[in-house]
Amino acid sequence: MLPIIFLLYSANKKNISGLLTASIMVLVGVFVMRFDFLVVGEIYPMFSPMGKDALVLVPSFFPVLMEIFVIAGIFGLLFFTYTLGVQFLPIEEELP
């Protein structure tokens, strides 16, 4: 919702930094949603309704080095593709 509200202002629609900000907000939102599903999926099977002792059963998660490299590679591919698009695709406006 926040990127849509951000783009409702006409100044942000035509400004490249406004579009970039909205795009980054979308990517962060998708990442947080997927991460939330991952953490909730790991916590549920070990959850116990034992009151204060239930906190002991909550597992912790930290990605291993290979997962961090995969995420870095995905972002690297994203920026590389963007750079190729800027370099080879026509981005100038044609005047009528």
C-alpha positions, -999 to 999 in steps of 0.1 A, spaced: 0 0 0 28 24 9 43 25 -26 9 31 -42 3 60 -18 38 73 -25 31 72 -63 -3 90 -60 16 123 -59 23 134 -95 58 147 -86 68 111 -76 54 96 -108 77 115 -131 108 117 -109 132 88 -114 142 89 -77 105 87 -67 100 56 -89 132 41 -76 121 46 -40 87 30 -47 104 1 -64 127 -5 -34 97 -3 -11 80 -31 -31 112 -53 -30 116 -48 7 79 -56 13 82 -89 -7 114 -98 12 98 -91 46 67 -111 37 87 -141 26 109 -139 57 79 -137 79 64 -169 64 97 -187 69 100 -177 106 64 -185 114 67 -218 96 96 -228 118 81 -216 151 47 -232 148 57 -269 152 77 -263 183 53 -239 200 39 -252 232 12 -236 254 32 -240 286 33 -204 295 67 -190 303 85 -222 293 72 -218 257 99 -192 251 126 -218 255 111 -238 226 112 -210 201 139 -217 175 162 -191 162 171 -187 125 201 -172 108 209 -178 72 240 -198 64 268 -183 43 256 -200 11 221 -184 15 237 -150 20 257 -155 -12 226 -165 -31 208 -134 -20 238 -112 -29 240 -129 -63 203 -122 -70 207 -85 -61 239 -84 -82 221 -99 -112 193 -74 -107 217 -44 -108 236 -59 -137 204 -63 -157 194 -28 -148 228 -15 -160 225 -34 -193 190 -19 -198 202 16 -192 232 12 -215 215 -5 -244 178 4 -244 167 39 -256 155 59 -226 153 93 -243 119 108 -249 109 113 -285 95 148 -291 63 150 -312 
